[in-house]
Every structure is written in structure tokens, then in C-alpha cells.
């Protein structure tokens, strides 16, 4: 077993409560949970500040946009959330747009291929 050393820190009551709730959901002891958090933090730092996706099935797609465009998107998300009663996230919105565009592009490619084969 690896040698261990105690680590103590004063934190706000709100943060303490969040940690306790998350630890309980995870079914871990405080030591196990804090060790996992700190380990994950340092792995993320080693990866340039990005979370690593260990399952090999997901990738991160990130880009910057103009502030005005961002505010238009946020306004749309708020309107859709109010209209549907379901919180539309940026992720859902962008993935939906990408999925629609890819489906349409693939349909057009199939139509063009079918026309060539006639």
C-alpha cells in the first residue's frame, strides 16, 4: 500500500455540502472521493486543461465565435426553453444543427451517386 499523508483545508459550507452530496452519490469515503478529484484535476492539467475521454468513443469539438453571434444563440436557447418547457442546452442545439446538416449532405451525396449510376 502506498504511503499516505493527511491534507486539511478550510472550505466554505456551501462547497462542503456539494462535496458531501457528490461523495455520497459516488458511494466513496471522503478520502477516496478527494483523492479521485485531485487525481482527475492533475490528469486534466497534464492534458492541457481538457478532460480526457477514456472510453475512446467521444471527441471534443470546440471553436470560438463572435460575441454578438453568441448572444443570439443564447437568446434563441432561452426562447426555445420558454416555448417548449424543456431546457435546450448549447450542446443539444449545436449537435442538432450538425446532425441535420450531415443528414442533408449525406442525402444529397446519395442522390448524386444514384443519378450518376443511371
Backbone as XML, in Angstrom:
<?xml version="1.0"?>
<chain id="A" units="angstrom">
  <residue number="1" name="UNK">
    <atom name="N" x="0.844" y="-1.183" z="0.000"/>
    <atom name="CA" x="0.000" y="0.000" z="0.000"/>
    <atom name="C" x="0.882" y="1.236" z="0.000"/>
  </residue>
  <residue number="2" name="UNK">
    <atom name="N" x="0.473" y="2.239" z="-0.800"/>
    <atom name="CA" x="1.238" y="3.479" z="-0.878"/>
    <atom name="C" x="1.163" y="4.232" z="0.439"/>
  </residue>
  <residue number="3" name="UNK">
    <atom name="N" x="2.230" y="4.919" z="0.742"/>
    <atom name="CA" x="2.220" y="5.745" z="1.944"/>
    <atom name="C" x="1.252" y="6.898" z="1.739"/>
  </residue>
  <residue number="4" name="UNK">
    <atom name="N" x="0.638" y="7.338" z="2.804"/>
    <atom name="CA" x="-0.322" y="8.437" z="2.708"/>
    <atom name="C" x="0.035" y="9.540" z="3.682"/>
  </residue>
  <residue number="5" name="UNK">
    <atom name="N" x="-0.528" y="10.708" z="3.432"/>
    <atom name="CA" x="-0.318" y="11.857" z="4.301"/>
    <atom name="C" x="-1.628" y="12.637" z="4.340"/>
  </residue>
  <residue number="6" name="UNK">
    <atom name="N" x="-1.952" y="13.189" z="5.491"/>
    <atom name="CA" x="-3.180" y="13.940" z="5.671"/>
    <atom name="C" x="-3.095" y="15.298" z="4.977"/>
  </residue>
  <residue number="7" name="UNK">
    <atom name="N" x="-4.214" y="15.752" z="4.423"/>
    <atom name="CA" x="-4.314" y="17.053" z="3.772"/>
    <atom name="C" x="-5.572" y="17.729" z="4.304"/>
  </residue>
  <residue number="8" name="UNK">
    <atom name="N" x="-5.415" y="18.875" z="4.929"/>
    <atom name="CA" x="-6.558" y="19.591" z="5.521"/>
    <atom name="C" x="-6.683" y="20.962" z="4.889"/>
  </residue>
  <residue number="9" name="UNK">
    <atom name="N" x="-7.925" y="21.421" z="4.744"/>
    <atom name="CA" x="-8.165" y="22.757" z="4.209"/>
    <atom name="C" x="-9.518" y="23.244" z="4.677"/>
  </residue>
  <residue number="10" name="UNK">
    <atom name="N" x="-9.597" y="24.519" z="4.999"/>
    <atom name="CA" x="-10.871" y="25.127" z="5.341"/>
    <atom name="C" x="-11.581" y="25.506" z="4.043"/>
  </residue>
  <residue number="11" name="UNK">
    <atom name="N" x="-12.845" y="25.106" z="3.907"/>
    <atom name="CA" x="-13.631" y="25.441" z="2.722"/>
    <atom name="C" x="-14.983" y="25.977" z="3.170"/>
  </residue>
  <residue number="12" name="UNK">
    <atom name="N" x="-15.673" y="26.644" z="2.244"/>
    <atom name="CA" x="-16.980" y="27.211" z="2.592"/>
    <atom name="C" x="-17.975" y="26.088" z="2.881"/>
  </residue>
  <residue number="13" name="UNK">
    <atom name="N" x="-18.997" y="26.411" z="3.653"/>
    <atom name="CA" x="-20.033" y="25.422" z="3.981"/>
    <atom name="C" x="-20.766" y="24.958" z="2.732"/>
  </residue>
  <residue number="14" name="UNK">
    <atom name="N" x="-21.015" y="25.877" z="1.790"/>
    <atom name="CA" x="-21.694" y="25.502" z="0.546"/>
    <atom name="C" x="-20.881" y="24.479" z="-0.239"/>
  </residue>
  <residue number="15" name="UNK">
    <atom name="N" x="-19.578" y="24.735" z="-0.375"/>
    <atom name="CA" x="-18.715" y="23.802" z="-1.094"/>
    <atom name="C" x="-18.641" y="22.465" z="-0.354"/>
  </residue>
  <residue number="16" name="UNK">
    <atom name="N" x="-18.557" y="22.515" z="0.941"/>
    <atom name="CA" x="-18.516" y="21.287" z="1.748"/>
    <atom name="C" x="-19.769" y="20.450" z="1.504"/>
  </residue>
  <residue number="17" name="UNK">
    <atom name="N" x="-20.922" y="21.102" z="1.469"/>
    <atom name="CA" x="-22.185" y="20.403" z="1.240"/>
    <atom name="C" x="-22.201" y="19.750" z="-0.135"/>
  </residue>
  <residue number="18" name="UNK">
    <atom name="N" x="-21.757" y="20.479" z="-1.163"/>
    <atom name="CA" x="-21.711" y="19.930" z="-2.515"/>
    <atom name="C" x="-20.807" y="18.697" z="-2.570"/>
  </residue>
  <residue number="19" name="UNK">
    <atom name="N" x="-19.662" y="18.805" z="-1.925"/>
    <atom name="CA" x="-18.712" y="17.690" z="-1.917"/>
    <atom name="C" x="-19.325" y="16.487" z="-1.211"/>
  </residue>
  <residue number="20" name="UNK">
    <atom name="N" x="-19.959" y="16.718" z="-0.074"/>
    <atom name="CA" x="-20.572" y="15.606" z="0.675"/>
    <atom name="C" x="-21.655" y="14.915" z="-0.141"/>
  </residue>
  <residue number="21" name="UNK">
    <atom name="N" x="-22.493" y="15.695" z="-0.817"/>
    <atom name="CA" x="-23.558" y="15.112" z="-1.631"/>
    <atom name="C" x="-22.990" y="14.302" z="-2.787"/>
  </residue>
  <residue number="22" name="UNK">
    <atom name="N" x="-21.990" y="14.850" z="-3.471"/>
    <atom name="CA" x="-21.375" y="14.142" z="-4.597"/>
    <atom name="C" x="-20.655" y="12.882" z="-4.123"/>
  </residue>
  <residue number="23" name="UNK">
    <atom name="N" x="-19.977" y="12.976" z="-2.998"/>
    <atom name="CA" x="-19.268" y="11.826" z="-2.433"/>
    <atom name="C" x="-20.242" y="10.711" z="-2.096"/>
  </residue>
  <residue number="24" name="UNK">
    <atom name="N" x="-21.385" y="11.076" z="-1.496"/>
    <atom name="CA" x="-22.391" y="10.076" z="-1.141"/>
    <atom name="C" x="-22.978" y="9.421" z="-2.379"/>
  </residue>
  <residue number="25" name="UNK">
    <atom name="N" x="-23.255" y="10.224" z="-3.414"/>
    <atom name="CA" x="-23.781" y="9.662" z="-4.669"/>
    <atom name="C" x="-22.791" y="8.687" z="-5.279"/>
  </residue>
  <residue number="26" name="UNK">
    <atom name="N" x="-21.511" y="8.998" z="-5.146"/>
    <atom name="CA" x="-20.467" y="8.135" z="-5.715"/>
    <atom name="C" x="-20.220" y="6.903" z="-4.854"/>
  </residue>
  <residue number="27" name="UNK">
    <atom name="N" x="-20.703" y="6.933" z="-3.627"/>
    <atom name="CA" x="-20.512" y="5.795" z="-2.729"/>
    <atom name="C" x="-19.073" y="5.629" z="-2.275"/>
  </residue>
  <residue number="28" name="UNK">
    <atom name="N" x="-18.376" y="6.732" z="-2.111"/>
    <atom name="CA" x="-16.965" y="6.686" z="-1.724"/>
    <atom name="C" x="-16.775" y="7.295" z="-0.340"/>
  </residue>
  <residue number="29" name="UNK">
    <atom name="N" x="-15.673" y="6.946" z="0.275"/>
    <atom name="CA" x="-15.285" y="7.621" z="1.515"/>
    <atom name="C" x="-14.778" y="9.003" z="1.141"/>
  </residue>
  <residue number="30" name="UNK">
    <atom name="N" x="-14.653" y="9.877" z="2.117"/>
    <atom name="CA" x="-14.135" y="11.216" z="1.853"/>
    <atom name="C" x="-12.729" y="11.138" z="1.266"/>
  </residue>
  <residue number="31" name="UNK">
    <atom name="N" x="-11.897" y="10.289" z="1.832"/>
    <atom name="CA" x="-10.522" y="10.155" z="1.338"/>
    <atom name="C" x="-10.513" y="9.673" z="-0.114"/>
  </residue>
  <residue number="32" name="UNK">
    <atom name="N" x="-11.345" y="8.690" z="-0.424"/>
    <atom name="CA" x="-11.397" y="8.171" z="-1.795"/>
    <atom name="C" x="-11.891" y="9.248" z="-2.769"/>
  </residue>
  <residue number="33" name="UNK">
    <atom name="N" x="-12.929" y="9.975" z="-2.352"/>
    <atom name="CA" x="-13.515" y="10.988" z="-3.233"/>
    <atom name="C" x="-12.538" y="12.136" z="-3.486"/>
  </residue>
  <residue number="34" name="UNK">
    <atom name="N" x="-11.923" y="12.658" z="-2.435"/>
    <atom name="CA" x="-10.972" y="13.768" z="-2.594"/>
    <atom name="C" x="-9.759" y="13.318" z="-3.406"/>
  </residue>
  <residue number="35" name="UNK">
    <atom name="N" x="-9.293" y="12.094" z="-3.165"/>
    <atom name="CA" x="-8.169" y="11.564" z="-3.948"/>
    <atom name="C" x="-8.547" y="11.501" z="-5.430"/>
  </residue>
  <residue number="36" name="UNK">
    <atom name="N" x="-9.755" y="11.026" z="-5.721"/>
    <atom name="CA" x="-10.201" y="10.943" z="-7.113"/>
    <atom name="C" x="-10.295" y="12.327" z="-7.744"/>
  </residue>
  <residue number="37" name="UNK">
    <atom name="N" x="-10.831" y="13.302" z="-7.010"/>
    <atom name="CA" x="-10.929" y="14.668" z="-7.530"/>
    <atom name="C" x="-9.565" y="15.256" z="-7.849"/>
  </residue>
  <residue number="38" name="UNK">
    <atom name="N" x="-8.649" y="15.109" z="-6.915"/>
    <atom name="CA" x="-7.308" y="15.681" z="-7.115"/>
    <atom name="C" x="-6.577" y="14.959" z="-8.247"/>
  </residue>
  <residue number="39" name="UNK">
    <atom name="N" x="-6.722" y="13.650" z="-8.310"/>
    <atom name="CA" x="-6.099" y="12.879" z="-9.393"/>
    <atom name="C" x="-6.652" y="13.320" z="-10.743"/>
  </residue>
  <residue number="40" name="UNK">
    <atom name="N" x="-7.980" y="13.464" z="-10.833"/>
    <atom name="CA" x="-8.606" y="13.917" z="-12.075"/>
    <atom name="C" x="-8.129" y="15.309" z="-12.452"/>
  </residue>
  <residue number="41" name="UNK">
    <atom name="N" x="-7.999" y="16.184" z="-11.471"/>
    <atom name="CA" x="-7.519" y="17.541" z="-11.713"/>
    <atom name="C" x="-6.119" y="17.522" z="-12.340"/>
  </residue>
  <residue number="42" name="UNK">
    <atom name="N" x="-5.212" y="16.751" z="-11.776"/>
    <atom name="CA" x="-3.850" y="16.724" z="-12.301"/>
    <atom name="C" x="-3.781" y="16.044" z="-13.666"/>
  </residue>
  <residue number="43" name="UNK">
    <atom name="N" x="-4.620" y="15.058" z="-13.913"/>
    <atom name="CA" x="-4.674" y="14.442" z="-15.248"/>
    <atom name="C" x="-5.157" y="15.468" z="-16.265"/>
  </residue>
  <residue number="44" name="UNK">
    <atom name="N" x="-6.153" y="16.257" z="-15.872"/>
    <atom name="CA" x="-6.678" y="17.284" z="-16.749"/>
    <atom name="C" x="-5.598" y="18.329" z="-17.038"/>
  </residue>
  <residue number="45" name="UNK">
    <atom name="N" x="-4.849" y="18.734" z="-16.026"/>
    <atom name="CA" x="-3.775" y="19.705" z="-16.215"/>
    <atom name="C" x="-2.714" y="19.169" z="-17.179"/>
  </residue>
  <residue number="46" name="UNK">
    <atom name="N" x="-2.398" y="17.887" z="-17.056"/>
    <atom name="CA" x="-1.411" y="17.268" z="-17.942"/>
    <atom name="C" x="-1.909" y="17.231" z="-19.381"/>
  </residue>
  <residue number="47" name="UNK">
    <atom name="N" x="-3.215" y="17.251" z="-19.554"/>
    <atom name="CA" x="-3.809" y="17.186" z="-20.882"/>
    <atom name="C" x="-4.153" y="18.579" z="-21.410"/>
  </residue>
  <residue number="48" name="UNK">
    <atom name="N" x="-3.464" y="19.580" z="-20.950"/>
    <atom name="CA" x="-3.673" y="20.936" z="-21.433"/>
    <atom name="C" x="-4.950" y="21.579" z="-20.941"/>
  </residue>
  <residue number="49" name="UNK">
    <atom name="N" x="-5.462" y="21.127" z="-19.809"/>
    <atom name="CA" x="-6.677" y="21.716" z="-19.259"/>
    <atom name="C" x="-7.950" y="21.071" z="-19.740"/>
  </residue>
  <residue number="50" name="UNK">
    <atom name="N" x="-7.827" y="20.039" z="-20.572"/>
    <atom name="CA" x="-9.005" y="19.375" z="-21.111"/>
    <atom name="C" x="-9.224" y="18.040" z="-20.427"/>
  </residue>
  <residue number="51" name="UNK">
    <atom name="N" x="-10.498" y="17.694" z="-20.260"/>
    <atom name="CA" x="-10.809" y="16.378" z="-19.727"/>
    <atom name="C" x="-10.429" y="15.344" z="-20.782"/>
  </residue>
  <residue number="52" name="UNK">
    <atom name="N" x="-9.949" y="14.227" z="-20.340"/>
    <atom name="CA" x="-9.671" y="13.157" z="-21.281"/>
    <atom name="C" x="-10.886" y="12.273" z="-21.375"/>
  </residue>
  <residue number="53" name="UNK">
    <atom name="N" x="-11.158" y="11.802" z="-22.559"/>
    <atom name="CA" x="-12.272" y="10.902" z="-22.783"/>
    <atom name="C" x="-11.693" y="9.498" z="-22.877"/>
  </residue>
  <residue number="54" name="UNK">
    <atom name="N" x="-11.824" y="8.759" z="-21.806"/>
    <atom name="CA" x="-11.150" y="7.478" z="-21.726"/>
    <atom name="C" x="-11.864" y="6.362" z="-22.462"/>
  </residue>
  <residue number="55" name="UNK">
    <atom name="N" x="-13.128" y="6.540" z="-22.827"/>
    <atom name="CA" x="-13.829" y="5.444" z="-23.482"/>
    <atom name="C" x="-13.519" y="5.361" z="-24.968"/>
  </residue>
  <residue number="56" name="UNK">
    <atom name="N" x="-12.818" y="6.348" z="-25.518"/>
    <atom name="CA" x="-12.423" y="6.306" z="-26.917"/>
    <atom name="C" x="-13.570" y="6.527" z="-27.882"/>
  </residue>
  <residue number="57" name="UNK">
    <atom name="N" x="-14.762" y="6.804" z="-27.388"/>
    <atom name="CA" x="-15.922" y="6.938" z="-28.252"/>
    <atom name="C" x="-16.400" y="8.374" z="-28.390"/>
  </residue>
  <residue number="58" name="UNK">
    <atom name="N" x="-15.819" y="9.302" z="-27.667"/>
    <atom name="CA" x="-16.236" y="10.694" z="-27.772"/>
    <atom name="C" x="-15.035" y="11.577" z="-28.039"/>
  </residue>
  <residue number="59" name="UNK">
    <atom name="N" x="-15.280" y="12.673" z="-28.702"/>
    <atom name="CA" x="-14.250" y="13.663" z="-29.000"/>
    <atom name="C" x="-14.801" y="15.041" z="-28.691"/>
  </residue>
  <residue number="60" name="UNK">
    <atom name="N" x="-13.908" y="15.978" z="-28.468"/>
    <atom name="CA" x="-14.309" y="17.347" z="-28.195"/>
    <atom name="C" x="-14.202" y="18.162" z="-29.469"/>
  </residue>
  <residue number="61" name="UNK">
    <atom name="N" x="-15.229" y="18.950" z="-29.732"/>
    <atom name="CA" x="-15.256" y="19.874" z="-30.855"/>
    <atom name="C" x="-15.446" y="21.263" z="-30.256"/>
  </residue>
  <residue number="62" name="UNK">
    <atom name="N" x="-14.459" y="22.128" z="-30.415"/>
    <atom name="CA" x="-14.541" y="23.451" z="-29.793"/>
    <atom name="C" x="-14.116" y="24.517" z="-30.793"/>
  </residue>
  <residue number="63" name="UNK">
    <atom name="N" x="-14.765" y="25.669" z="-30.706"/>
    <atom name="CA" x="-14.418" y="26.789" z="-31.566"/>
    <atom name="C" x="-14.913" y="28.072" z="-30.923"/>
  </residue>
  <residue number="64" name="UNK">
    <atom name="N" x="-14.328" y="29.183" z="-31.330"/>
    <atom name="CA" x="-14.736" y="30.476" z="-30.810"/>
    <atom name="C" x="-15.624" y="31.171" z="-31.822"/>
  </residue>
  <residue number="65" name="UNK">
    <atom name="N" x="-16.584" y="31.958" z="-31.303"/>
    <atom name="CA" x="-17.488" y="32.700" z="-32.164"/>
    <atom name="C" x="-17.567" y="34.138" z="-31.684"/>
  </residue>
  <residue number="66" name="UNK">
    <atom name="N" x="-18.047" y="35.001" z="-32.539"/>
    <atom name="CA" x="-18.225" y="36.413" z="-32.233"/>
    <atom name="C" x="-19.220" y="36.581" z="-31.083"/>
  </residue>
  <residue number="67" name="UNK">
    <atom name="N" x="-19.004" y="37.573" z="-30.236"/>
    <atom name="CA" x="-19.862" y="37.832" z="-29.074"/>
    <atom name="C" x="-21.321" y="38.042" z="-29.475"/>
  </residue>
  <residue number="68" name="UNK">
    <atom name="N" x="-21.556" y="38.811" z="-30.532"/>
    <atom name="CA" x="-22.920" y="39.081" z="-30.973"/>
    <atom name="C" x="-23.624" y="37.782" z="-31.402"/>
  </residue>
  <residue number="69" name="UNK">
    <atom name="N" x="-22.905" y="36.940" z="-32.109"/>
    <atom name="CA" x="-23.454" y="35.649" z="-32.533"/>
    <atom name="C" x="-23.763" y="34.780" z="-31.319"/>
  </residue>
  <residue number="70" name="UNK">
    <atom name="N" x="-22.869" y="34.785" z="-30.344"/>
    <atom name="CA" x="-23.067" y="34.022" z="-29.108"/>
    <atom name="C" x="-24.331" y="34.484" z="-28.390"/>
  </residue>
  <residue number="71" name="UNK">
    <atom name="N" x="-24.524" y="35.806" z="-28.308"/>
    <atom name="CA" x="-25.708" y="36.343" z="-27.635"/>
    <atom name="C" x="-26.992" y="35.979" z="-28.380"/>
  </residue>
  <residue number="72" name="UNK">
    <atom name="N" x="-26.936" y="35.929" z="-29.712"/>
    <atom name="CA" x="-28.100" y="35.492" z="-30.493"/>
    <atom name="C" x="-28.440" y="34.048" z="-30.176"/>
  </residue>
  <residue number="73" name="UNK">
    <atom name="N" x="-27.422" y="33.213" z="-30.060"/>
    <atom name="CA" x="-27.644" y="31.800" z="-29.743"/>
    <atom name="C" x="-28.255" y="31.682" z="-28.351"/>
  </residue>
  <residue number="74" name="UNK">
    <atom name="N" x="-27.702" y="32.406" z="-27.371"/>
    <atom name="CA" x="-28.228" y="32.352" z="-26.004"/>
    <atom name="C" x="-29.693" y="32.785" z="-25.973"/>
  </residue>
  <residue number="75" name="UNK">
    <atom name="N" x="-30.029" y="33.846" z="-26.714"/>
    <atom name="CA" x="-31.413" y="34.321" z="-26.765"/>
    <atom name="C" x="-32.321" y="33.251" z="-27.364"/>
  </residue>
  <residue number="76" name="UNK">
    <atom name="N" x="-31.856" y="32.593" z="-28.410"/>
    <atom name="CA" x="-32.631" y="31.512" z="-29.028"/>
    <atom name="C" x="-32.860" y="30.375" z="-28.039"/>
  </residue>
  <residue number="77" name="UNK">
    <atom name="N" x="-31.809" y="29.994" z="-27.324"/>
    <atom name="CA" x="-31.937" y="28.903" z="-26.350"/>
    <atom name="C" x="-32.967" y="29.261" z="-25.274"/>
  </residue>
  <residue number="78" name="UNK">
    <atom name="N" x="-32.949" y="30.506" z="-24.827"/>
    <atom name="CA" x="-33.920" y="30.953" z="-23.817"/>
    <atom name="C" x="-35.341" y="30.918" z="-24.367"/>
  </residue>
  <residue number="79" name="UNK">
    <atom name="N" x="-35.510" y="31.396" z="-25.621"/>
    <atom name="CA" x="-36.855" y="31.370" z="-26.236"/>
    <atom name="C" x="-37.363" y="29.943" z="-26.381"/>
  </residue>
  <residue number="80" name="UNK">
    <atom name="N" x="-36.502" y="29.045" z="-26.854"/>
    <atom name="CA" x="-36.912" y="27.655" z="-27.047"/>
    <atom name="C" x="-37.219" y="26.977" z="-25.719"/>
  </residue>
  <residue number="81" name="UNK">
    <atom name="N" x="-36.445" y="27.302" z="-24.704"/>
    <atom name="CA" x="-36.701" y="26.745" z="-23.374"/>
    <atom name="C" x="-38.056" y="27.208" z="-22.871"/>
  </residue>
  <residue number="82" name="UNK">
    <atom name="N" x="-38.352" y="28.486" z="-23.044"/>
    <atom name="CA" x="-39.646" y="29.021" z="-22.611"/>
    <atom name="C" x="-40.782" y="28.422" z="-23.434"/>
  </residue>
  <residue number="83" name="UNK">
    <atom name="N" x="-40.566" y="28.270" z="-24.734"/>
    <atom name="CA" x="-41.611" y="27.758" z="-25.628"/>
    <atom name="C" x="-41.933" y="26.293" z="-25.356"/>
  </residue>
  <residue number="84" name="UNK">
    <atom name="N" x="-40.899" y="25.485" z="-25.148"/>
    <atom name="CA" x="-41.105" y="24.042" z="-25.009"/>
    <atom name="C" x="-41.217" y="23.562" z="-23.569"/>
  </residue>
  <residue number="85" name="UNK">
    <atom name="N" x="-40.733" y="24.368" z="-22.632"/>
    <atom name="CA" x="-40.712" y="23.929" z="-21.243"/>
    <atom name="C" x="-39.578" y="22.965" z="-20.955"/>
  </residue>
  <residue number="86" name="UNK">
    <atom name="N" x="-38.719" y="22.748" z="-21.936"/>
    <atom name="CA" x="-37.535" y="21.879" z="-21.796"/>
    <atom name="C" x="-36.304" y="22.739" z="-22.001"/>
  </residue>
  <residue number="87" name="UNK">
    <atom name="N" x="-35.342" y="22.673" z="-21.068"/>
    <atom name="CA" x="-34.130" y="23.477" z="-21.194"/>
    <atom name="C" x="-33.305" y="22.981" z="-22.376"/>
  </residue>
  <residue number="88" name="UNK">
    <atom name="N" x="-33.191" y="23.806" z="-23.390"/>
    <atom name="CA" x="-32.369" y="23.491" z="-24.549"/>
    <atom name="C" x="-30.959" y="23.967" z="-24.266"/>
  </residue>
  <residue number="89" name="UNK">
    <atom name="N" x="-30.011" y="23.032" z="-24.244"/>
    <atom name="CA" x="-28.629" y="23.385" z="-23.952"/>
    <atom name="C" x="-27.890" y="23.758" z="-25.236"/>
  </residue>
  <residue number="90" name="UNK">
    <atom name="N" x="-26.768" y="24.451" z="-25.063"/>
    <atom name="CA" x="-25.931" y="24.765" z="-26.220"/>
    <atom name="C" x="-25.520" y="23.485" z="-26.933"/>
  </residue>
  <residue number="91" name="UNK">
    <atom name="N" x="-25.156" y="22.490" z="-26.146"/>
    <atom name="CA" x="-24.704" y="21.214" z="-26.709"/>
    <atom name="C" x="-25.795" y="20.574" z="-27.564"/>
  </residue>
  <residue number="92" name="UNK">
    <atom name="N" x="-27.005" y="20.483" z="-27.013"/>
    <atom name="CA" x="-28.118" y="19.894" z="-27.767"/>
    <atom name="C" x="-28.385" y="20.677" z="-29.048"/>
  </residue>
  <residue number="93" name="UNK">
    <atom name="N" x="-28.371" y="21.996" z="-28.934"/>
    <atom name="CA" x="-28.647" y="22.856" z="-30.078"/>
    <atom name="C" x="-27.618" y="22.650" z="-31.184"/>
  </residue>
  <residue number="94" name="UNK">
    <atom name="N" x="-26.343" y="22.739" z="-30.831"/>
    <atom name="CA" x="-25.283" y="22.616" z="-31.833"/>
    <atom name="C" x="-25.251" y="21.207" z="-32.420"/>
  </residue>
  <residue number="95" name="UNK">
    <atom name="N" x="-25.370" y="20.190" z="-31.586"/>
    <atom name="CA" x="-25.378" y="18.825" z="-32.108"/>
    <atom name="C" x="-26.568" y="18.591" z="-33.032"/>
  </residue>
  <residue number="96" name="UNK">
    <atom name="N" x="-27.715" y="19.158" z="-32.680"/>
    <atom name="CA" x="-28.887" y="19.027" z="-33.550"/>
    <atom name="C" x="-28.654" y="19.658" z="-34.911"/>
  </residue>
  <residue number="97" name="UNK">
    <atom name="N" x="-28.062" y="20.847" z="-34.931"/>
    <atom name="CA" x="-27.768" y="21.515" z="-36.199"/>
    <atom name="C" x="-26.778" y="20.718" z="-37.038"/>
  </residue>
  <residue number="98" name="UNK">
    <atom name="N" x="-25.737" y="20.210" z="-36.394"/>
    <atom name="CA" x="-24.722" y="19.432" z="-37.107"/>
    <atom name="C" x="-25.346" y="18.157" z="-37.675"/>
  </residue>
  <residue number="99" name="UNK">
    <atom name="N" x="-26.155" y="17.490" z="-36.864"/>
    <atom name="CA" x="-26.811" y="16.252" z="-37.307"/>
    <atom name="C" x="-27.707" y="16.514" z="-38.519"/>
  </residue>
  <residue number="100" name="UNK">
    <atom name="N" x="-28.497" y="17.595" z="-38.458"/>
    <atom name="CA" x="-29.364" y="17.953" z="-39.595"/>
    <atom name="C" x="-28.539" y="18.224" z="-40.851"/>
  </residue>
  <residue number="101" name="UNK">
    <atom name="N" x="-27.471" y="18.986" z="-40.718"/>
    <atom name="CA" x="-26.637" y="19.327" z="-41.868"/>
    <atom name="C" x="-25.967" y="18.087" z="-42.451"/>
  </residue>
  <residue number="102" name="UNK">
    <atom name="N" x="-25.471" y="17.219" z="-41.595"/>
    <atom name="CA" x="-24.830" y="15.986" z="-42.091"/>
    <atom name="C" x="-25.836" y="15.072" z="-42.781"/>
  </residue>
  <residue number="103" name="UNK">
    <atom name="N" x="-27.017" y="14.928" z="-42.190"/>
    <atom name="CA" x="-28.049" y="14.093" z="-42.820"/>
    <atom name="C" x="-28.402" y="14.615" z="-44.200"/>
  </residue>
  <residue number="104" name="UNK">
    <atom name="N" x="-28.557" y="15.938" z="-44.317"/>
    <atom name="CA" x="-28.884" y="16.542" z="-45.610"/>
    <atom name="C" x="-27.736" y="16.365" z="-46.610"/>
  </residue>
  <residue number="105" name="UNK">
    <atom name="N" x="-26.516" y="16.577" z="-46.181"/>
    <atom name="CA" x="-25.351" y="16.415" z="-47.067"/>
    <atom name="C" x="-25.217" y="14.966" z="-47.524"/>
  </residue>
  <residue number="106" name="UNK">
    <atom name="N" x="-25.438" y="14.023" z="-46.623"/>
    <atom name="CA" x="-25.358" y="12.603" z="-46.981"/>
    <atom name="C" x="-26.478" y="12.226" z="-47.945"/>
  </residue>
  <residue number="107" name="UNK">
    <atom name="N" x="-27.678" y="12.786" z="-47.749"/>
    <atom name="CA" x="-28.795" y="12.515" z="-48.653"/>
    <atom name="C" x="-28.477" y="13.050" z="-50.054"/>
  </residue>
  <residue number="108" name="UNK">
    <atom name="N" x="-27.925" y="14.257" z="-50.102"/>
    <atom name="CA" x="-27.566" y="14.842" z="-51.398"/>
    <atom name="C" x="-26.481" y="14.025" z="-52.084"/>
  </residue>
  <residue number="109" name="UNK">
    <atom name="N" x="-25.510" y="13.537" z="-51.321"/>
    <atom name="CA" x="-24.433" y="12.719" z="-51.891"/>
    <atom name="C" x="-25.004" y="11.413" z="-52.440"/>
  </residue>
  <residue number="110" name="UNK">
    <atom name="N" x="-25.940" y="10.805" z="-51.726"/>
    <atom name="CA" x="-26.566" y="9.569" z="-52.196"/>
    <atom name="C" x="-27.387" y="9.817" z="-53.462"/>
  </residue>
  <residue number="111" name="UNK">
    <atom name="N" x="-28.107" y="10.951" z="-53.494"/>
    <atom name="CA" x="-28.889" y="11.292" z="-54.678"/>
    <atom name="C" x="-27.986" y="11.513" z="-55.879"/>
  </residue>
  <residue number="112" name="UNK">
    <atom name="N" x="-26.865" y="12.199" z="-55.666"/>
    <atom name="CA" x="-25.923" y="12.456" z="-56.759"/>
    <atom name="C" x="-25.312" y="11.152" z="-57.250"/>
  </residue>
  <residue number="113" name="UNK">
    <atom name="N" x="-24.968" y="10.260" z="-56.339"/>
    <atom name="CA" x="-24.403" y="8.958" z="-56.715"/>
    <atom name="C" x="-25.412" y="8.125" z="-57.484"/>
  </residue>
  <residue number="114" name="UNK">
    <atom name="N" x="-26.662" y="8.163" z="-57.060"/>
    <atom name="CA" x="-27.713" y="7.405" z="-57.748"/>
    <atom name="C" x="-27.933" y="7.967" z="-59.154"/>
  </residue>
  <residue number="115" name="UNK">
    <atom name="N" x="-27.878" y="9.291" z="-59.296"/>
    <atom name="CA" x="-28.049" y="9.918" z="-60.620"/>
    <atom name="C" x="-26.899" y="9.555" z="-61.542"/>
  </residue>
  <residue number="116" name="UNK">
    <atom name="N" x="-25.684" y="9.450" z="-61.013"/>
    <atom name="CA" x="-24.517" y="9.082" z="-61.825"/>
    <atom name="C" x="-24.600" y="7.636" z="-62.300"/>
  </residue>
  <residue number="117" name="UNK">
    <atom name="N" x="-25.184" y="6.784" z="-61.489"/>
    <atom name="CA" x="-25.254" y="5.359" z="-61.802"/>
    <atom name="C" x="-26.397" y="5.000" z="-62.735"/>
  </residue>
  <residue number="118" name="UNK">
    <atom name="N" x="-27.207" y="5.985" z="-63.142"/>
    <atom name="CA" x="-28.333" y="5.715" z="-64.058"/>
    <atom name="C" x="-27.871" y="5.657" z="-65.471"/>
  </residue>
</chain>
